[in-house]
Amino acid sequence: MPTTILTRALHGLTLLPFLLTVSAQSCSNYGTPDSSGCLCLPGFGGSNCSQPACGGTIFDGSTRSLAPASSDSGGFPNLTSSGCSCSSGWTGTGCNVCTSSSACQTAYSAVNGNASASAGVAQTSGINDTMLCNTMPTVWAAGELSCQVNNPTLQAIYPLQSTLNILRTLNASLSPLHNTSGTTLSPNGSSAAYAQLFYAGVEQFSCTASPCTQSSTNTTDTWSCSNLQCNCIVNTTFCGGTQTNLADVVDTLSGSLTIVCDATNACNFQQQVLNGLFGSNGLSMENCVFGECVTQAVIDSTGATTSSSQSAGSAPLAGGVVAGLAVVGGLIAIGVAGVVWGWVLQRSARKRPFDGGQSGGVTVRWADVSYFVRPSSALSWSLFSRRTGDGEKTILDGVSGHVPAGELMAILGPSGAGKTTLVELIAGKAKSGVTTGSITFPPLASGQRPRVAFVPQTDILPAVLTVREALTFAASLRLPESLSPETKAALVSAVLSQLGLDDVAETRIGATDGTGRGISGGEARRVSIGLELVGCPDVLVCDEPTSGLDSVSAWRVVNVLKEVARGGGELFGAVKGGASGKGVAVICSVHQPSSRLYHTFDSVLLLSHGRALYSGPGGLAPARHFTGIRNAGVAQAGESEVPPYEEGYNVADYLLEIASAAPVGLFSSSRVSEVKPEENGAGTPNQRSGEKGGVTDVEALMGLNRSSTGEYATTFLTQFQVLCGREWKLLRRDKTLFFTHVVISAILGAFCGGLYFNTGVTIAGFQSRVGCLFFLGSLIAFSSLSALYNIVEVRPLFVRERSNSYYSPTAWLLSRFFFDVIPLRILPTIIVSTTTYWMAGLAHDAAHFFKFLLILVLYTLVMTLFNFLLATLFRNGGIAILISALTALYQMTYAGFFVHLSTIPPVLRWLQWLCPLKYTLEAVSVNEVGSGLMIQDVLQGVPVNISAALIMELLFGFVQDSYYRDLLVLFAFTAGFGILVIGVVWLKVKEKR
């Protein structure tokens, strides 16, 4: 059973077959054909170099005795059964390794007499021709080594002795063997390495690699070769002679070969497939003996030029590391350049003189304004026709009116009359329907857009800030940077005083929905008005400012609006350093005001079914107007559908009674009551003469308003600084979310670390290691759901502030990154990952730990940005949470832990490439096995000692050396989701009414 498992593993490691494209030859063991037969490597002979030497020395050449074929070994030469013994001074399998200098001298002289052994060295006087035996790992010309292969897994399958002989040829011409008869050290004359593996005295396979380079340090000697080729000897024990056939594996060994030897007589035979099978050190060898017959002259002449200066620490950086450093460096450079450029723009803006601008003194006039809501199929051609009546719904129909600067107008009407739609059109809000008519702002020229402030029905306020801080935030972003902070603070104080908010200026606003303690509803309404006033508007539009308030609070709010209309100019004149200013036109839609509240308004516009029944002065004037219509109807027809007005009756209630069931005749007679400019002095002949040129189509007005949102009062860097200041206050004051994330991450880290405490190195232990890594990835996927909820929660506030041109969406997203992603996502990930990593006993070195941490932080960014994307795409937070949870389950399925990815049907298998958790789990798993993790286990009594990379590939299908690929893919996911979030926020998350 263990043999079958290992055989399957070895076959599973074969990649694409490496086809040998060498010409057919009759010489084995990489011998060279010549006229007399074959020139063989030292230690081999016979007609085709297939017989290993038996006794003798390497200088004997073609006369050396050879091991005969043995019937006990399947007809192959066997050094063990042939009774071969080594002469004195020689050792190793095949007796090719010298042990003393005298042995080299004696053997050389016996064959070559007094001939110089330094023929390859330039002859100079005083040359030292003394023959030495170099028993160190370093090679000077051509050296032999012979090692025992003692791998527990191999021994479990092949219990007899395995040895590996390696001939390393650095420079064949310098070796005394280069003239030995019948011998070749390098067939092509270049540096090379030749290896033969013997099992129980029988050669199993041979390998060659060329060219090679040698590098040495004080402790190790490394041979690095390329173009590796191996040949398995058919029907030997390793290559088909038993049930376990390694021929397919051996014959496909290719690529680079590295032989590393140290001073402890241990070597490692390293190649990609072997490294995957036996660990990063490859096939380990013990009890190695080194021997090289070489003259002192060769050592003296080559000592200064041997490439022994290269140390292990000077290896060049891998391409992935270089690419990663380049990307990081580029991002840092872009960030620094952006900060410097923002600083330059900020200084320029602060030095720009403040011209004071226009504050008040603007009249609002609208004429024949209509608004239709059409089916989606009609929208494509609705621009070319005013009305089609083809399934459309009319909200406003030919409404006209005006409000001079310094006056307060009330727009009355029952529910559904079109009050909110009209004030939104006046404020220039984006609407989904079709609008016709014109809105002008005398005395501004055509195309000029005044500062129109809009207060919606719902109070959307930052709950954690105090009232003063909220107004200061608005002033910092809506007033020019050239204004000093002291001036802005003075304006905020003036607004607080005028709104009657001095007593609650330092009180936190709290939740306006009643779920948190804070200021009252009336105070919140005044804060909403104050947020608009600090921007020094020319026109103030309020949508039902008294809704939901008691009569006293409603009176205070309307009284504040009255004061703003009368004295707003003086308030805003303080910004310019003057005490005088102009009035502000204030327009309010009011649902059902009390009598006291009604008489506060200067003028009234009464709407019914989208049409204007009355537009003119307030007070009793509307009652007298409709009484006159009633009297005229009674005089003509004896009766009238207009109800009578009773003295002392609330005029507002009377008007609402008429508008709720308005007779058809009123719509045609209502226009006669529209106030003319000359009746109240609101306009001058010059203004009226210029009005025609100043007419602005409502569609163009909304487009102008939308385009103006891209022109902010402050620079990007200032926006970012102010937003960061607010985010820091929110984080500091509401510590619940932050501490919850930190505490839970610490608890989960301890739990996960305890669950996988000191995970073993058995096969089951390795599966537990990957399970630990999978648990961390899944935890990040689900914990990032809180990022989605946070965006859903702050979205209404962002939409309101963006619609009022507080800041750029990019500045907002960047501030969210620093004060949401870092403290609430990345920091908890670091805590739980670090705790689990060291408790579980994962790779105990800094390099692999930080690579592990980098992957999880990147995955945290991916999931956070993905949830940001869902939160911005869907207004309904429930839908976004559902999709996020289902996506997390999909990722767990395709991560490769629960199901082997290669077993998934092809029609569904492609989904793995869209799964960020798959790349995360693969990267951290590859990082773990890349530390040299070896599986040490016992299967049915057979010891197993193989690389964890093999088990990883068999159990989970992860590809070795894929760390940097997965890293780049996660970077791509991060960049892609980031760009999508920015795009969706810019294009979709905006006010649309």
N, C-alpha and C positions, 0 to 999 in steps of 0.2 A: 504493500500500500504506500509507504513513504517513497519507494522508488518510483512508483507511477506518478505521484504528486510532483516530484522533482523533475521527472522527464517532461511532464506537461508544462512545467514552469520554464524549462530550458527551451522547449519548442515555442512557447509563447513569447519568448524574448527575441526570436528571429524576426528581423525587420524585412526589408525587401531583399531578395536574394542578390548576393554580390557575385556576378558572373565573372569568372576568371577568363581574361582575354589573352592569355599567353599561348604561345604556340606549343604544339605537342612536343614532349621531350622524353627521352629514354632514361634520363638521370634522375634518381630520387634525391631527396634532401637537398635540393637546389644545387646539385652538381652541374658542371659545365661540360658539354660534349666536346671531345677532341679526337684527334686521329687515332689514338690508342684506346679510346673508350670514354671514360668520364674523369674529369678532375673533381675530386670530392672535398668536402669540408673536412677539417681535422677531426679525426675520430671516426671516420666512415670510409668504406672502401667497397671493393667488389666491382663487378662489371657495370652496375647501375647505381652505385653508392648507397645501396639499401642495407648493407651489413655494417653494424657497429663494430668498432675495434675491440679486440679482446687481448688486454695486456699491451706490452710494448710502450712506446712513447709517441708523441705527436710528430716527432721528427722522422719517424720511420717511413712515413708516406705510404707509397703503394706497396712496400714490402712488409707492412705491419700485419700481424695476425688478426683475423677477423672471427667474429662469433658465427658459428654455423647455424643453419636452420634446425629447429627442434620440433619433433613431432608432438611433444607435450604442449607446445605453444601454437598449435595450428599451422606449423610449417614456417613460422617466423623466427628469425634469430633471437636467441634469448641469452642475455649476459649472465643471468643467475644460474641457469641450468648448465651452461657451458663450462662452468668452473673457472671463469676468467678471474685473474688476480692481478693487482697493480704492482708494478716494480717499485722499488724504494724511491721515495721522493715524488711519487705521483698518486693522485687520489681522485675521487669523484666517480660517478657512473661513466664507464668507458675509459677511465684512467687518463683523462685529458687535462687535469688540473695539476700544475706543479706545486710542490710544497717547499722546495728549497732551491737556492741558486745553484748548488752543486749538481742537482739533478738536471737542470737546464744545460749547464756547461757540459756534463758528461754525455747527455743525449745528443746535443748538437755536434760535439766533436766526433762522436761515433759515426755520424753520417757525413759530416762535412769536413772533418779534419781540422786544419788550421785556417780554413777560410774565414774571412771577416764576417761577423754577424751583423755589422752595421753598414751593409752595402747601400741601404737606402738613405743614409745620412751623408751630406756633403763631406768629402774627405778633407780633413785639415790636420795639420801637425798637432800631435799631442792628444788625438782622439782616444777616449776611454772605451775600449771594446769589450769591457768586462760584462759577461752574461749574468743577469739577475733574474730572480723570480719575484715578481710583484704580486703580493698576496692581499693587496688592498682593493676596494671596489673600483677605484679609479683606473681607467684604461689608458695606456700610452700608445699602443699600436694595435694589438689584437689580443684580447684576453678571454679566458674561459671561466665560467662559473657553473656550479652544480649545486642544486638545492633540493630539499625534501618538501613535497607538497603535503601539508597536514591540515586540510580543511575537514572539519567534522562531517559535513554533509557529504562530501565526496567519499570520505572513508566509510560512511554508512552504506554507500552503494558499491564502492570498490575498496574493500578492506585491506588489500595488500599495499605494499610500498609504492608510492608514486614519486618520481623525481623529475626535475626539469633541468636540462642542460642548455646553456645559452652561450653562444660565441658572439662577442661584441667586437666588431672590427672598426677601428677609428681611422687607421691609415695602414693599409696592407703592405705598402712598400717599406715601412719601417720595422716590420716584424721579421724576425729570423726565419719564420715559416714560409715566407713568400717564395722561396726557391726550392721548397721541399717537393720532391717528385710526387706526381699524382695528387697534389693538394692545391686548393684554391681558397683564398680568404674572402674574396669579394668578386664574384663573376663580372660585375660591371665596373669594378674599380672604385666605387664610392663607399662611404661609411655605411655599415649595415649591421643588423642583428639577426641571428639565426637561432631558433629554439627547437628542441625536441623533447617531448614528454615520454618518459618510460614508465610503464606499469608492470611490476613484477619482472623487470629486466627486459621487457619487450617494448619497442618503440610503438607509440599509439598515433601520434600526429606530429607534424613539423610546421613551423611558421617562419616567415621572413618579413622584414620591414626595412625599407631604405628610401631616402637617406636618413641619417641619424645625427643628432647633436648631443654632446655631453656637457653637463653643467655640474659643478661640485661646490659644496659648502663644507664647513668644518665637520658636519655630522652626516651628510647624505651625498650620494652620487646618483644623478638622474640622467637616464638616456631617454631622449624623446625622438621617436621615429615616425615616419609616415608610410603610407601605402602598404599596410599590413595585409598579408595573404597567409592562409593556413590550408593545409591538406591533411585530411584524415586518411589513415591507412585502412583500407576496406577489410572487414572481417576481423580486425583486432578487437580486443575487449571493449574499448571505448566506441568503436566505430562499426557496430553491427555484429560483433561476436557474441553478444549477450542480448537480453531483452531490452536493456537500456542502450539505445543507439544515439550517440551524440554527434553523428556525422553532419546532420543538417545544421547544428549549431556551430561546430568547429569550422566547417567549410564556408560559413558566411561571416566569420570574424574578419573585419576590415576596418579601414580608417586609421586612426592614430594608435601608436603603441608607446607606452611609457614604462620603463623599468627603473624602479627606485630601490636603492640599496643603502643600508646604514651601517654604522660601526658595530652593531650587535649581530652581524651575520644573518640579517633578515632582509628579504627583498619582497617587492610587490610587482606582480605582472598585471598592468592596468590597461584595460581597453573598455570601450563603452558598454558592450554587452556583458563583459565580465564584471564591470563595476556595478551594473544593474543587478547581477546575480549574487555577487559576493560582497557588495558594499563599495563605498567610494574608493577604498584602497585596492580593489581588484582581488586577484588571486594571491593569497599570502603564501610565502615560502620561508622555511626555517632551516637552520643548520647549513647555511650556504658556505661554500668554500670558493675562494677566488685564486686564480693562478694565471700568470702571464710571463712568459719568457721574453725578456727584453734587455737590450744592452744599456749600459749607463749613458752611452753617447746619445741614444734616443731620448732618454729622460732629460739630459742636460740641454739638448737642442730644442725640445718641444715644451719644456717646463714654463717658459716665458710666454708661450702662445696658446697654451691650453685654455679653453673657455671655462675656467674654474671660478671666475669672478662673479658669475651671475648667481645671485641669491634668490631664495624662494620669495622674499618680500618684494622683489623688483619686477614681478610678473605684471604685464600690462593689464589694465582694467578690461573687464568683459564689455562687449558691445552694448548689452542691455544696461549695464551700470552707467556707461558713458551717455547713452541716450537719456536715461532717467535724470542724470545730473544736468544734462543740457536743457531738458524740459523744465526742471525745477529752477535752474538758473534763469531761463527765459521768463518764467512766470514772476520770479522775484524782480527781474529787471523791469518788466512791464508795470508791476505794482509800484516800484519806486518812481518810475517815470510818471505814472498817473498821479501819485501824491505830489511830486514836484510841480507838475503842470497845474494841478488843482490849487496848490499854494500860490502860484503866480497869478492865476485868475482871481483868487480870493483877495489878494493884496490889491490888485487893480480895481476890483469892485469897491473895496473899502475906501480907496483914495478918490473915487469918482464923486464929484460934487452933487449934492441932493438939490433938485430943482423945485421941490415942494409938490409938484404935480397938481392934479385937479381934485378938490375935495368938496363935494356937494355942488349945489347950483345947477343940477341937471334935471330937466323935465323928462318924464316918460310919456310917450304918446304911441298908442297902437291903433291901427285902422284896419277894419275888415279882416280880422284874424279868424281863421278857420282851421280846424284840426280834425283829421279823419283817420280812423283805424281801419285798414283794409286787410283782407286775407293775404297770406304770403304769396299766393299765385298772382295777385294783382299788383304787388309792390314793384315788380320789375318794369311795368309800364305806367305806373302811377305818376311819374315825374312829368309826363307829357300831357297830362289832363288834369284839370282842376278838380272835377268830380265825375264819377261815372255812375255812382249809385249801384254798382255791381257788387253787392254783398258787403259794402262798407258800412261803418258805424260812425255817425257824426258826433263828435264830442263838443266842438265849438263851431258856431256858424255865424260868421260875419260880425264878430264882437269888436267894438271900438270904444276908446276911452283915453283919458290922460290924467296924469298926476303931476302937478307942478312941484318944484323943489320946495321943501319946507312944509308939505302937507302930508297928512296921514289918511290913506284910503282904505276902506273896508270893502271887500268883495263878498257879498252875501248870496245865499242860494241854498236850496235843499241839497241833500246828498245826491250825487250824480249830475249836478248842474254844470260841472266843468270848472269849478273854482281852482282846484289844484293844478289842472292842466294849464289854465291861463297864467297862473303865477310862475309855473315852471317855464313856460314859453317866454315870459318877460325876463326871467332870470337867465335865459339862454341855455337851459339844460337840454341834453341830448334826448330826443324822443324817437320812439320806434315807428310812429305813424307819419302821415303826410300833412304838412302845414302850408297854409297860404296866408297872404296878408303882409303887413309891414309893421315894424316897430322902430321908432326913432327916439333919439335922445338929444333934443335941442338943449343947448346951442352947439353940440358937438357936430363936426363935419361928417359927411357921408363916409361910412367905413370905420369910423372911430368907435371903439367899444369902451364904455365907462366901466368903472369898477362896480359891478353889481354883486351884492352879497345876498346869499339865499339861506334862510333858516328853515330846514324841513320840519315835518310834523314830529318826527321822532328825535329825541335827544340822544345823539351818539357821542359819548364823551369818554376820555381816558379815566377809568375808575380810580386808579391808584394815585394820580396827580392831585395836588391841591388846586383850588380855583385859580390862584395867582399863577401857579406853574403852568396850567393849561393855557391861560391867556398869554403868558410870556412865551410859551412855545409857539403859539400862533403868530405873535408879533415878530419873533425872531426869524420866521420863515416868510412872512407876508409883507414885511417892510423892507426897503432897500438896505443893503449892507452898509451904505455910507452913513446911515443914521447910527449914532453912538448907542451903546447899551443903556446908558443913562437916560437918553431920550425915549427909548422904547419902554424902559421901566416906568418913566413918568406917564407915558400914554396908557400903559396897563393900569396904573394907579388911578388915572382919571376915569377910565372906563369902569373900573370897579366902583368908584364913588358914584358915578352917574347911574349905574345899574343897581345901586344899593346893596352891593355884595361885600362891603368892607368887613362886616362881622364874620363872614365865612371865607374870607380870602385865604386863610391858612388851613382850611378844612379840606380833607380829601373828598373828591366828588362822590366816590362810591358808585355802585351799580345802579343805573337809572331804571332797571327793571324791577326794583324792589327786593332783589336777592341780597343786597349788601347795604350796610349802613353808610350814610353820607349826607349830602345836602338834600333839601326838599325838592319836590317836583317843580315848584315855581322858581326856586333858585337855579335849578338845572336849566330851566327854560331861559332864564336871564343869562346864564353862562353861555348857552348856545348863541344867544344874540351877541354877547360880548366877544365871542370868538370871531364873529364877522365884523364887529365894530373896530377891532384893533387893526384891521386891514384898511381903515379909512375909506369906506365905500362911498360912491356917489349916489347909489340907489340901494335901498334895503328892502328885500322881498321876504315875507314870512308866510309860511303855509300853516294856517290854523295855530297860531302861537298860544291860544288859550285852551286848546283841547286838553281834557283830562285834569284841568286845574279848578280849584274852588273859586268862588266869585272874588274873594279878596286877592288871591294870587293872580287871577286873570286881570284884575284891575291894576295891580302893580306892574304886570308885564306890559299892558297896553299903555299905561302912563309913562313907562320907560321909553316905549316906541314914540310916544308923543314928544317927549323931551329930545329924543334923538332927531326927530324930524325938525324940531324948532332950533335946537342948539347943537346939533351934531357938527355943524361947521366950526363952531367955536372950539369944540373938543379936538377936532382934527387940525384946527389952526395952530394948536399948541405944538404940533409936530414941526410946523414951519417956523416956529418962533413968534408967531403973531397971536393976538388975542381975538381976532375977528375971523369969521368964516361964513359959509353959505349953508343954507338949509339942505336937508337930505330928503329926497322923495321916498316915502315909506308906504309899501303896499302890503296889505294883510288879507288873507282869506279867513273869514270868521264863520263858524257854523251857526251858533245861536247865542249871540251876545245878550247880556242883560241890558236894561234900559240905560243904566249909568255908563256901562261900557260902550253902548252904541253911540251915545252923544259925545264920546271922546273923539270920534273920527270926523275929519273935515269933509270927506266926500264918500260917496257910496256908489258901488256898481252892483246891480242886482241881476243875477243870472237865473235862467230857467231853461232846462233842456238844451243847454249850450248856446242860448241866445240872451242878449242883453235886454232886460225890461226897463232898466233905468240906469242912467249914468250921470251923476251930477252932485250937487252939494248934499251934505248930510243933514242931521237934525230932523226938523219937521218937514223939510222940503219934499222928500219922497212921498210922505203921507198927503201933503197938499196936492202933489202932482197926480197921484192916483185918485184922490177925491175929485179933482177936476175932471178926470176921464170918466169917473162914475157919474158925475152930475151931467156931463155932456151926453152920456148914453141914456140916462133917464129922461133927459129933455127930448131926445130924438125918438127913442123907442119905448119910453115909459118904464124901462127896467135896465139893469146893467149887471153883468156877471162879476164886476169888480165889487168885492165886499166893502162895506162902509168902514171908515176909521172912527173909532170911539175915542173921545177925548180922554187923555191919561193912559191910554193903552200903549204898551211897548211897541215903538215903531218897528223895531227889528222883527218882532213876532208878526206884526201886520204885514210886513214885506214878505216874510217867509210864507205866510198864509196865501198871499197872492201868487208867489212863485211856484208853490206846490201844485196849484191847479190853475195855471195862467190861461185866460181866454186867448183865442187866436188873435183877436183884434189888438191886444196889447203889444204884440211883437212888431206890428207895423207902426204903432204910435209911440213906441218907446224912444226912438231916435230923436224926437223933437226936444227931449229933455236933456240931451247931451250938452255939457257945458262947453261953450265956445271960449277960445283963448282970451278974447277981449272982455268977456264977462267977469273974469276974476283977476285980470292983469297978469296971468301966468305967462303970457307970451307977448312979444313985441312984434310990430310989423316986420322988423328985420328978421326975427326968428321965423315968422310965418313964410316970409319970402324965401328963406333958405331951407324950409322944411322939405320942399319937393326934391331938392338935391340931396337931402339927408335921409330920404326914405330907405329903409333897409328891409329886404325880404326876410321873413322869419327863418326860412331855411338857411339863408346866408348868415343870419345872426347866430344861429346855433353852430354853424361851421366856424364862424369867427371865434365863438366862445371856446370851441374845442381846440382850435389852433392856438388860442392864447394859453391853454394849459401847458403847452410846451415851453412857454416863456415864464420862467420862475423869477421871483424877486431876488433870490440868492443863488450863489454858485453851488456847484455839486458838492464841493468839500464842506461848505458851511451846512448844507442840508445834512450831509453825513454826520457832521459833528453834533448838530442839534438832535438828530434822531438817536445817535448813540447816547447822548446825555439823557434823553427820555427813557431809552431802553435800560440804561444802567439804574435809573431810579426805580423802574418797574421791577427789575431783578432784585434790587437791594431791599425793596419794601415788601414784595410778595415773595418770600423765600420758600414758600411751600413746595412749589414745583421743583426748584433747584435741589433742595435738600432731599426731597422724595427720590429724585433720580439718583443722587449720590448714595443715599443710604441703601436703596434697593439694589443698586449695582454692587455695592460692597457685600451685601448679604448674598446675592446671587453668585458673586465671585467666590465667596467662601463655600457656598453650597456646592457649586460646580467643582471647585478644587477639591473639596472633601469627597465628592462622589467619584472623582477620577484620581484620587490621591496616589502619587507615586506609581503611575501606571507602568506595568511590566513591559518586557520586550518579547513576550511570546506572541504567537499569532493572535490569540484572543486579546492580549494586551494592546497590540497594534490597532486592532479593530476598535478598542475602547479609546485609544488616542484620537482616531479619526472621529469617533462619536463625540468626544469632547469638543473638537473643533467644529463639528456640525452643530452642536448645541449652542456654541457661542454665536455662530452665524444666524441661527434661527432666532436666538434671543434678540439680536440687533434688528432683525426684520420686523419682529412684533413690537419691540419697544419704540421703534420710530413712529408708530401710530400717533403718539402724543404730539409729534411735529405737525401732523395733519390737523389735529384738533386745535392747536394753537393758531394756525393760519385761518381756519374757519372762524375762530373766535374774534380775531382782530381784523378780519376782512371788512366788516361794515365801517369801522373807523378809518381804515386805509382808503376805502372808496370815497368817503366823505371828504377826507383831507386832500386826496388826489384831485377830486372834482373842483376843489377850491384852489388848486395850484400851489399847495404847500411845498411839495417836493417831487423829485423824479422817482418813478417806480424803482429804478436801479439803485438809487441811494437807499430806499427803504429795504430792498432785498439785501443789500450789503450790510446794513445795520442788523437785520434779522440774522444774518450769518454769524456775525461776531457775538451777538448776545442771545442767540437761540441755539444755533448749531454747535458752537464751541462749548459753552457751559452745560447744555442740556443733552447733547448727543455725543460729542467727541470725548469729553472728560469722563462721563460714565462708562463709555466703551473702554477707555484706557484703564479705568479702575477694575472693572470686571475681568478684562483680558489679562492684565498683569497678575492679579490675584490667582486666577485659574492657571495661568501658564506655569508659574513656579511651584504651585501646590501639586499640579498634575505631573510634574517631573518631565516637562518637555525639554527640547534641546537646550542644554545649559551653557549657552554662550551668548554674548551680547549681540553679535551680528545676526544670528537667526532670530533672536527675540525681537529686535527692532524691525526686521523684515516681516515677521509675523504681525507685529503691531501696525505696521504701515498698511498691510492688506486689510485688516479689520477696520482701521480708520477710514480707508477709502470706501469700503463697503458701507460704513455708516453714512458717509457723504452721499453715496448712491441712493440708499434707501430714504434718507432725509429729503433729498431733492425730488425723488419720485413721489413722496407723500406731499411735498410742497406742490408738485404738479397736479396731483389729484385734487388738492384743496382749492387750487386756483381754477381748475377746469369745471368743477361742479359746485354749484351754490348749495346743494343739499349735502350736508356733511355726512348723513347716513349712507348715501350712495358712495361717497368717496371712501368711507371706512370699510364698507363691504368689499369694494374693489381691491383695496389695499390688503385686506385679510385674505381674500382669495388669491391674490398675487403671491403673498407669502407662502400659502399652501402649495401653489404651483412651483415656487422656487425650491421648497423642501423636496418635492417629488423629483425634480430634474437636477438636484444637486449632485447626485451620484452616490448617495449614502444608502437610500432605501432600495434602489433598483440599479443594476448595472446598465450604464447608458447604452452599451452596444446591444443589449437584448431588447430594447424598446423598438417596436415596429417602425420602419422607415418613415411612414406617414406622420408619425408623432415625434420621431427622434430629433428632427431639426429644431424643435422648441428648446433644446438644451443650449443652443447658441444665444438665446435671448435671456438666459437665466444668470443674473449677476452672482447668485449664491453658488452656482456651479464653479465659476471662475475663482470665487473666494475660497471655497473648500479645497479645490485643486491646488491653488497657490500655497495655502498654509500647510497642506499635506506634503506637497513637494518640498517645501521649506523644511519640514520636520525630517523627512527621510534624507534630505540633502546634508544633514549634519553627520552622516555616516551611521545612521541607525541600523543595527543588525538584529535580525530576528533569531533568537536563541530559544529553541523549543525541542521537545521530544515527542515524536509521533510514533506510537506503538513501539516504544523502546529504542527507536532510532534517533540519535541526536541530529538536529537541524540547525545550521548556522548559515543563514543566507541574508541577503540585503532586503531591507524593508521595502525598497523600491519595487522589487518583484511582487511582493504581496500586495502592495498598493495598486499595481497595474492589474493584477489578476482579480482582486476583489472589487475594486472601484473603477477601473478603467482610466485612471488618471495618467497623464503623460509626463514622464520624467523630463526635467529641464524645461518645464513650461511656466516657471514662476514669472519671468519677465514678460512673457506673452500675456499671462493673466493680469499682471500689473497694468500693462498698457490698455487692456480691454476695460478694466475697471476705471482707469483714467478716462477712457472714451465714454463710458456710461456716465461718469460724473460730469464731463463737459457737455455731453448731449442733453442730459436732464437739466443741467444749469441753463443752457441756451433755451431749451423749451420753456422752462419756468419764466425766464425773462421775457420771452416772446409772448407767452400767454398773459402775463401780468400787464404788459404794454398794450396788447390788442384786445383782451377780453375782460380783465378785471377793472372795469371802469363804470362810471355811472351811466345807466341807460334806463330812462323812465318811460 
